[in-house]
Amino acid sequence: MAYQKVGEDYLEHRQLKRGAAGWVLLAGLGVSYVISGDFAGWNFGLAQGGWGGLLVATALMATMYTCMVFGLAELAAALPVAGAGYGFARRALGPLGGFATGIAILIEYAIAPAAISIFIGGYVETLGLFGLTNSWPVYLVCYAVFIGIHAYGVGEALRVMFVITGVAVVALLAYVVGMIPKFDADKLFDIVPTDAVGASSFLPFGFAGVLGALVYGIWFFLAVEGVPLAAEEARDPKKDMPRGIIAAMAALLVFAALILVVTPGGAGSEALKSADNPLPLAVRAAYGGDNLLAQVVNYVGLAGLVASFFSIIYAYSRQLFALSRAGYLPRWMSRTGKRKTPYLALVVPGTIGFILAVATKDGALLINIAVFGAAVSYVLMMVSHIVLRIREPGMDRPYRTPGGAITTGVALVLAVAAVVATFVVDLLASGITAGIFLIALAYFWFYSRHRLVAAAPEEEFAAIQQAEAELADD
């Protein structure tokens, strides 16, 4: 590894707007990342494991994310940098580990908006809006409009996102209230059991169904780990980061429990296991036809997808910005404009995402690629937390994870199980992601590791750590 000298004005052209978000906006960001998963996607787990299998899978993934969030709250308060997971792993595992973690996160956040834009296009076509019969104009408008808002200013973008997310949350609560009178526990178990090992009315696809459903249990929480990417733009990251990400996770746990129970309990698991739009379908099935609630949920489901699309654009831009600023990826992508937004880090992945959406029109494949990247990043981030707890017990930690390394150890074991599950559910998506990893690691090994920037915050943290270690040895 070697550092290259940069001009004194290097970081002046690579600054984010500090103090733009307090803990409430950060919590809203965390919910916004995830909320589309409450409207669609999770229900495909019913086809893998039945309601019981999906329940167990969701409980396991809820445990993993909760434990992981506590670990990330500690790391984000101790190392408040835009690189987030990459910065944590850089400190614990060195440049290669940091880069691998950053690439895993970037895969998740760069690919997920492409998948969500496909789902948005499907919603627009289904609702008959604008008379469209092909969705590519929807993909283009989504990327152009929301990248434009993010480029205009982070404070404005976060507030717009907060409002859209609020609308989606109100609709979810109205949906739950409307479905409670129609709940029937027998409907949860209406999938006919197979002859698989361990099959029953609770686990109609047997024990193996739980593993297959893990990937879909993730949908209730996928991307909440992106809150620490806003560390350099938070008002007081040492306090706001733990409060924001923990509050977001608490809200997501409540939503997951409500949606998982009242939706199949109102419509039946069999009817929902392959539905692209499960919540409106559940209302119509429960009430015996179309009604106002179904129409409201149908339209506001679009708002939920937009909220996640909008917020994940923010996430990929900050991860790319941090990796580029430190020299792991081409430095020109980390430049910021007069409004201190990384406009190139917004546009480049957005262009790639638009091309992928138009070329594939396969949202499920793209989401599974994103999930695989996410699961790999979880493994590396939890290893980083444990390594830092053991190797640097004296590190300044404004917030400490309850249970320490034991808590993140639980998350680590479950994250490994999630990685295995992605291979079981979609071998093609796993193979594509592995190929992207290999190309990225080759780029690092043969090129960028010789051109890192010592002045980048993540590298400065590493230099301080090395100096402290050398003083201790003396």
C-alpha positions as CSV (number, residue, x, y, z in Angstrom):
1,M,0.0,0.0,0.0
2,A,1.3,3.5,-0.9
3,Y,-0.1,7.0,-0.5
4,Q,0.1,9.7,-3.2
5,K,0.5,13.3,-2.4
6,V,-2.5,15.6,-3.2
7,G,-2.8,19.3,-3.3
8,E,-3.7,21.4,-0.3
9,D,-7.1,22.1,-1.9
10,Y,-8.0,18.5,-2.4
11,L,-10.3,18.2,0.6
12,E,-11.7,21.7,0.0
13,H,-13.4,20.3,-3.1
14,R,-14.6,17.2,-1.3
15,Q,-16.6,18.5,1.7
16,L,-20.1,17.6,2.8
17,K,-22.5,20.0,4.5
18,R,-22.1,19.5,8.3
19,G,-24.9,19.9,10.7
20,A,-27.7,19.2,8.2
21,A,-29.4,16.4,10.2
22,G,-30.4,15.8,13.8
23,W,-31.4,12.4,15.2
24,V,-35.1,12.7,14.1
25,L,-34.1,13.2,10.4
26,L,-31.6,10.3,10.8
27,A,-34.3,8.0,12.2
28,G,-36.5,9.1,9.3
29,L,-33.7,8.2,6.9
30,G,-33.4,4.8,8.4
31,V,-37.2,4.1,8.0
32,S,-37.2,5.6,4.5
33,Y,-34.4,3.2,3.4
34,V,-36.5,0.2,4.3
35,I,-40.2,1.1,4.1
36,S,-40.8,-0.2,0.6
37,G,-40.0,-3.7,2.0
38,D,-43.2,-3.5,4.0
39,F,-45.3,-2.9,0.9
40,A,-43.9,-5.7,-1.2
41,G,-41.3,-8.4,-1.4
42,W,-41.4,-10.0,2.0
43,N,-44.5,-12.0,1.0
44,F,-42.4,-14.1,-1.4
45,G,-41.0,-15.8,1.7
46,L,-44.5,-17.4,2.1
47,A,-43.7,-19.4,-1.1
48,Q,-40.4,-20.5,0.4
49,G,-41.4,-21.4,4.0
50,G,-45.1,-20.8,4.5
51,W,-46.2,-18.4,7.3
52,G,-44.4,-20.3,10.0
53,G,-41.2,-20.5,8.1
54,L,-41.3,-16.8,7.2
55,L,-42.2,-16.0,10.9
56,V,-39.1,-17.9,12.1
57,A,-36.9,-16.4,9.4
58,T,-38.2,-12.8,10.1
59,A,-37.6,-13.4,13.9
60,L,-34.0,-14.5,13.1
61,M,-33.3,-11.5,10.8
62,A,-34.9,-9.1,13.3
63,T,-32.5,-10.5,15.9
64,M,-29.6,-10.1,13.5
65,Y,-30.5,-6.5,12.5
66,T,-31.2,-5.4,16.1
67,C,-27.8,-6.8,17.3
68,M,-26.1,-5.3,14.3
69,V,-27.7,-1.9,14.8
70,F,-26.4,-1.8,18.4
71,G,-22.9,-2.6,17.1
72,L,-23.1,0.0,14.3
73,A,-24.4,2.7,16.8
74,E,-21.2,2.2,18.7
75,L,-18.9,2.3,15.7
76,A,-20.7,5.3,14.1
77,A,-20.3,7.3,17.3
78,A,-16.7,6.4,17.7
79,L,-15.7,6.7,14.0
80,P,-18.1,9.3,12.5
81,V,-17.1,9.3,8.9
82,A,-19.0,9.2,5.6
83,G,-17.5,5.9,4.8
84,A,-19.4,4.2,7.6
85,G,-19.0,0.5,7.2
86,Y,-16.0,0.9,5.0
87,G,-14.4,3.2,7.6
88,F,-15.1,0.8,10.4
89,A,-13.6,-2.1,8.5
90,R,-10.6,0.0,7.4
91,R,-9.8,0.6,11.1
92,A,-10.2,-3.0,12.1
93,L,-9.2,-5.1,9.0
94,G,-6.9,-2.8,7.1
95,P,-7.2,-1.4,3.6
96,L,-8.2,-4.6,1.9
97,G,-10.9,-5.4,4.5
98,G,-12.1,-1.8,4.3
99,F,-12.3,-1.8,0.6
100,A,-14.1,-5.2,0.4
101,T,-16.7,-3.9,2.9
102,G,-17.2,-0.7,1.0
103,I,-17.7,-2.5,-2.3
104,A,-20.2,-4.9,-0.7
105,I,-22.2,-1.9,0.7
106,L,-21.9,-0.1,-2.7
107,I,-23.2,-3.1,-4.5
108,E,-26.2,-3.1,-2.2
109,Y,-27.0,0.5,-2.5
110,A,-26.2,1.0,-6.2
111,I,-28.2,-2.0,-7.4
112,A,-31.3,-1.6,-5.1
113,P,-32.5,1.6,-6.6
114,A,-32.5,0.0,-10.1
115,A,-34.7,-2.8,-8.7
116,I,-37.0,-0.3,-7.0
117,S,-37.4,1.8,-10.1
118,I,-38.6,-1.4,-11.9
119,F,-41.2,-1.9,-9.1
120,I,-42.2,1.8,-9.4
121,G,-42.7,1.4,-13.1
122,G,-44.8,-1.7,-12.5
123,Y,-47.0,0.2,-10.1
124,V,-47.4,3.0,-12.5
125,E,-48.4,0.6,-15.3
126,T,-50.8,-1.3,-13.1
127,L,-52.5,1.9,-11.9
128,G,-52.9,3.0,-15.5
129,L,-51.1,6.3,-14.8
130,F,-50.0,8.5,-17.8
131,G,-51.2,5.7,-20.3
132,L,-47.7,4.1,-20.2
133,T,-47.2,0.6,-21.6
134,N,-43.4,0.6,-21.2
135,S,-41.8,1.6,-17.9
136,W,-38.4,3.0,-19.0
137,P,-39.6,6.6,-19.0
138,V,-40.6,6.1,-15.3
139,Y,-37.0,4.8,-14.5
140,L,-35.6,7.9,-16.3
141,V,-37.8,10.4,-14.4
142,C,-37.2,8.7,-11.1
143,Y,-33.4,8.9,-11.4
144,A,-33.4,12.4,-13.0
145,V,-35.8,14.0,-10.5
146,F,-34.4,12.5,-7.3
147,I,-30.8,12.8,-8.2
148,G,-31.5,16.5,-9.0
149,I,-33.1,17.0,-5.5
150,H,-30.1,15.4,-3.8
151,A,-27.7,17.5,-5.9
152,Y,-29.5,20.6,-4.9
153,G,-28.9,20.1,-1.1
154,V,-28.8,17.4,1.5
155,G,-31.0,19.3,4.0
156,E,-33.7,19.8,1.4
157,A,-33.4,16.2,0.2
158,L,-33.7,14.8,3.7
159,R,-36.8,16.9,4.5
160,V,-38.5,15.9,1.2
161,M,-37.7,12.3,2.0
162,F,-39.0,12.7,5.6
163,V,-42.4,13.9,4.3
164,I,-42.8,11.1,1.7
165,T,-41.9,8.5,4.3
166,G,-44.4,10.1,6.7
167,V,-47.2,9.6,4.1
168,A,-46.2,6.0,3.7
169,V,-46.1,5.4,7.4
170,V,-49.6,6.9,7.9
171,A,-50.9,4.6,5.1
172,L,-49.4,1.5,6.7
173,L,-51.0,2.3,10.0
174,A,-54.4,2.9,8.4
175,Y,-54.0,-0.4,6.5
176,V,-53.2,-2.3,9.8
177,V,-56.3,-0.7,11.5
178,G,-58.5,-1.6,8.6
179,M,-57.2,-5.3,8.5
180,I,-57.5,-6.1,12.2
181,P,-61.3,-6.7,12.1
182,K,-60.7,-9.3,9.3
183,F,-58.0,-11.2,11.0
184,D,-58.4,-15.0,11.2
185,A,-55.6,-17.1,12.6
186,D,-56.6,-20.1,10.4
187,K,-55.8,-18.1,7.3
188,L,-52.1,-17.9,8.3
189,F,-51.8,-21.7,7.8
190,D,-53.8,-22.3,4.6
191,I,-50.8,-23.4,2.5
192,V,-51.1,-27.2,2.1
193,P,-48.1,-29.0,3.7
194,T,-45.6,-30.8,1.3
195,D,-43.8,-34.0,2.0
196,A,-40.5,-32.2,2.9
197,V,-38.7,-33.1,6.1
198,G,-40.4,-31.5,9.1
199,A,-43.4,-30.3,7.1
200,S,-46.5,-29.3,9.0
201,S,-49.3,-26.8,8.8
202,F,-46.9,-24.4,10.6
203,L,-43.9,-25.2,8.3
204,P,-45.6,-26.4,5.1
205,F,-42.2,-26.6,3.3
206,G,-40.4,-28.2,6.2
207,F,-37.2,-27.0,7.9
208,A,-35.5,-26.1,4.7
209,G,-38.2,-23.6,4.0
210,V,-36.9,-21.5,6.9
211,L,-33.6,-21.1,5.2
212,G,-35.2,-20.2,1.9
213,A,-37.4,-17.6,3.7
214,L,-34.4,-15.8,5.3
215,V,-33.7,-13.7,2.3
216,Y,-37.3,-12.4,2.4
217,G,-37.3,-11.8,6.1
218,I,-34.4,-9.4,5.4
219,W,-36.8,-7.2,3.3
220,F,-38.4,-5.9,6.5
221,F,-35.0,-4.4,7.5
222,L,-32.7,-4.2,4.5
223,A,-30.6,-1.0,4.3
224,V,-31.3,0.4,7.8
225,E,-27.5,0.0,8.3
226,G,-27.1,2.9,6.0
227,V,-27.9,5.5,8.6
228,P,-24.2,5.9,9.6
229,L,-23.4,7.1,6.1
230,A,-24.8,10.4,7.2
231,A,-22.2,10.8,10.0
232,E,-20.3,13.7,8.5
233,E,-23.6,15.6,7.9
234,A,-25.1,15.0,11.3
235,R,-25.3,17.8,13.9
236,D,-23.8,15.8,16.7
237,P,-22.8,12.4,15.4
238,K,-21.6,11.0,18.7
239,K,-25.2,11.4,20.1
240,D,-27.3,11.6,17.0
241,M,-26.0,8.5,15.3
242,P,-27.0,6.0,18.1
243,R,-30.3,7.7,18.7
244,G,-31.2,7.8,15.0
245,I,-30.4,4.3,14.0
246,I,-31.8,2.7,17.1
247,A,-35.1,4.7,16.8
248,A,-35.4,3.6,13.1
249,M,-34.8,0.0,14.0
250,A,-37.5,0.1,16.8
251,A,-40.0,1.5,14.3
252,L,-39.1,-1.1,11.7
253,L,-39.6,-4.0,14.2
254,V,-43.1,-2.7,15.0
255,F,-44.0,-2.4,11.3
256,A,-42.6,-5.9,10.5
257,A,-44.6,-7.6,13.3
258,L,-47.9,-5.8,12.3
259,I,-47.6,-6.5,8.5
260,L,-46.5,-10.1,8.9
261,V,-49.5,-10.9,11.1
262,V,-52.4,-8.9,9.8
263,T,-51.7,-9.3,6.1
264,P,-51.7,-13.1,5.8
265,G,-54.2,-13.2,8.7
266,G,-56.7,-11.2,6.6
267,A,-56.2,-12.6,3.1
268,G,-54.5,-16.0,3.6
269,S,-50.9,-17.0,3.0
270,E,-51.8,-18.9,-0.1
271,A,-53.2,-15.9,-1.8
272,L,-50.2,-13.7,-1.1
273,K,-47.2,-16.0,-1.7
274,S,-46.7,-14.8,-5.3
275,A,-48.4,-11.4,-5.2
276,D,-46.5,-8.4,-6.6
277,N,-48.7,-6.0,-4.7
278,P,-49.7,-7.9,-1.5
279,L,-51.2,-5.2,0.7
280,P,-54.0,-4.0,-1.7
281,L,-54.6,-7.6,-2.7
282,A,-55.0,-8.5,1.0
283,V,-57.6,-5.7,1.5
284,R,-59.6,-6.8,-1.5
285,A,-59.5,-10.4,-0.4
286,A,-60.4,-9.6,3.1
287,Y,-63.3,-7.3,2.2
288,G,-64.5,-9.3,-0.8
289,G,-63.8,-6.6,-3.4
290,D,-62.3,-3.2,-4.1
291,N,-62.8,-0.4,-1.6
292,L,-61.4,3.0,-0.6
293,L,-58.7,1.5,1.7
294,A,-57.4,-0.8,-1.1
295,Q,-57.1,2.2,-3.5
296,V,-55.4,4.3,-0.9
297,V,-52.9,1.6,0.0
298,N,-52.3,0.9,-3.7
299,Y,-51.4,4.6,-4.4
300,V,-49.4,5.1,-1.2
301,G,-47.5,1.9,-1.8
302,L,-46.0,3.9,-4.7
303,A,-45.0,6.5,-2.1
304,G,-43.3,3.8,-0.1
305,L,-41.3,2.7,-3.1
306,V,-40.4,6.3,-3.9
307,A,-39.2,6.9,-0.4
308,S,-36.8,4.0,-0.4
309,F,-35.6,4.8,-3.9
310,F,-35.0,8.4,-2.9
311,S,-33.1,7.6,0.3
312,I,-30.9,4.8,-1.1
313,I,-29.7,7.2,-3.8
314,Y,-28.4,9.2,-0.9
315,A,-26.7,6.1,0.6
316,Y,-24.9,5.0,-2.6
317,S,-23.6,8.6,-3.2
318,R,-22.0,8.8,0.3
319,Q,-20.4,5.4,0.1
320,L,-19.0,6.1,-3.3
321,F,-17.9,9.6,-2.2
322,A,-15.9,8.2,0.7
323,L,-14.2,5.4,-1.3
324,S,-13.3,7.9,-4.0
325,R,-12.1,10.6,-1.7
326,A,-9.7,8.1,-0.1
327,G,-8.4,6.9,-3.5
328,Y,-9.9,3.4,-3.5
329,L,-12.0,4.4,-6.5
330,P,-11.3,7.1,-9.1
331,R,-10.9,10.4,-7.1
332,W,-12.8,12.5,-9.6
333,M,-16.1,10.9,-8.4
334,S,-15.7,12.5,-4.9
335,R,-15.8,16.1,-6.0
336,T,-18.5,18.2,-4.4
337,G,-20.2,21.3,-5.8
338,K,-21.0,24.7,-4.3
339,R,-23.9,23.2,-2.3
340,K,-21.5,20.6,-0.9
341,T,-23.2,17.6,-2.5
342,P,-21.2,14.9,-4.3
343,Y,-22.8,15.3,-7.7
344,L,-20.7,12.9,-9.6
345,A,-21.2,10.2,-7.0
346,L,-24.9,10.7,-7.5
347,V,-24.9,10.7,-11.3
348,V,-22.5,7.8,-12.1
349,P,-24.2,5.0,-10.1
350,G,-27.6,6.5,-11.2
351,T,-26.6,6.1,-14.8
352,I,-25.5,2.5,-14.3
353,G,-28.7,1.8,-12.4
354,F,-30.9,3.2,-15.1
355,I,-29.1,1.1,-17.7
356,L,-29.5,-2.0,-15.6
357,A,-33.2,-1.4,-15.1
358,V,-33.9,-0.9,-18.8
359,A,-31.7,-3.8,-19.8
360,T,-33.0,-6.4,-17.3
361,K,-36.4,-5.3,-16.2
362,D,-35.9,-8.0,-13.5
363,G,-36.4,-6.4,-10.1
364,A,-36.2,-9.7,-8.3
365,L,-32.8,-10.6,-9.7
366,L,-31.4,-7.1,-8.9
367,I,-32.8,-7.1,-5.4
368,N,-31.2,-10.5,-4.7
369,I,-27.9,-9.1,-5.9
370,A,-28.3,-6.3,-3.5
371,V,-29.2,-8.6,-0.7
372,F,-26.1,-10.7,-1.3
373,G,-23.9,-7.6,-1.2
374,A,-25.6,-6.5,2.0
375,A,-25.2,-9.9,3.7
376,V,-21.5,-9.9,3.0
377,S,-21.1,-6.4,4.3
378,Y,-22.9,-7.4,7.5
379,V,-20.4,-10.2,8.1
380,L,-17.4,-7.9,7.6
381,M,-18.9,-5.1,9.8
382,M,-19.6,-7.4,12.7
383,V,-16.1,-8.9,12.5
384,S,-14.8,-5.3,12.6
385,H,-16.8,-4.5,15.7
386,I,-15.5,-7.7,17.5
387,V,-11.9,-7.0,16.4
388,L,-11.9,-3.4,17.6
389,R,-13.4,-4.5,20.9
390,I,-10.6,-7.0,21.4
391,R,-7.7,-5.0,19.9
392,E,-8.6,-1.5,21.0
393,P,-10.5,-1.7,24.3
394,G,-9.4,1.9,25.1
395,M,-11.0,3.5,22.0
396,D,-13.2,6.4,22.8
397,R,-16.7,5.0,22.6
398,P,-19.4,7.6,23.3
399,Y,-22.0,4.8,23.0
400,R,-21.3,1.2,23.9
401,T,-23.1,-1.8,22.5
402,P,-25.2,-3.6,25.1
403,G,-23.6,-7.0,25.5
404,G,-20.5,-5.9,23.6
405,A,-18.9,-8.5,21.3
406,I,-21.4,-11.1,22.3
407,T,-24.2,-9.1,20.8
408,T,-22.4,-8.5,17.5
409,G,-21.3,-12.2,17.6
410,V,-24.9,-13.2,17.4
411,A,-25.4,-10.8,14.4
412,L,-22.3,-12.3,12.8
413,V,-23.5,-15.9,13.0
414,L,-26.9,-14.9,11.6
415,A,-25.3,-12.8,8.8
416,V,-23.3,-15.9,7.7
417,A,-26.6,-17.8,7.6
418,A,-28.0,-15.1,5.4
419,V,-25.1,-15.3,3.0
420,V,-25.7,-19.1,2.7
421,A,-29.4,-18.5,2.1
422,T,-28.8,-16.2,-0.8
423,F,-27.0,-19.0,-2.6
424,V,-29.9,-21.3,-1.9
425,V,-32.5,-18.9,-3.2
426,D,-30.8,-17.4,-6.2
427,L,-27.5,-18.9,-7.4
428,L,-27.4,-16.6,-10.4
429,A,-27.6,-13.4,-8.3
430,S,-24.9,-14.7,-6.0
431,G,-22.6,-15.6,-8.9
432,I,-23.1,-12.1,-10.5
433,T,-22.3,-10.4,-7.1
434,A,-19.2,-12.6,-6.6
435,G,-18.0,-11.7,-10.1
436,I,-18.4,-7.9,-9.3
437,F,-16.4,-8.5,-6.1
438,L,-13.5,-10.2,-7.9
439,I,-13.3,-7.4,-10.5
440,A,-13.3,-4.8,-7.8
441,L,-10.7,-6.6,-5.7
442,A,-8.4,-6.9,-8.7
443,Y,-8.8,-3.2,-9.3
444,F,-7.7,-2.5,-5.7
445,W,-4.8,-5.0,-5.7
446,F,-3.3,-4.0,-9.0
447,Y,-4.1,-0.3,-9.1
448,S,-5.8,1.7,-6.3
449,R,-3.9,0.4,-3.3
450,H,-0.8,2.2,-4.7
451,R,-2.7,5.5,-5.0
452,L,-4.5,6.0,-1.6
453,V,-5.0,9.5,-0.1
454,A,-3.5,9.9,3.4
455,A,-5.5,13.0,4.1
456,A,-8.9,11.2,3.8
457,P,-10.6,10.9,7.3
458,E,-10.7,7.1,7.2
459,E,-7.0,7.0,6.5
460,E,-6.2,9.6,9.2
461,F,-8.0,7.4,11.7
462,A,-5.7,4.5,10.6
463,A,-2.6,6.7,10.9
464,I,-3.6,7.8,14.4
465,Q,-4.2,4.1,15.4
466,Q,-0.7,3.2,14.0
467,A,1.0,6.0,15.8
468,E,-0.7,5.1,19.1
469,A,0.3,1.5,18.7
470,E,4.0,2.5,18.0
471,L,4.0,4.7,21.2
472,A,2.6,1.8,23.2
473,D,5.4,-0.5,21.9
474,D,8.0,2.1,22.9
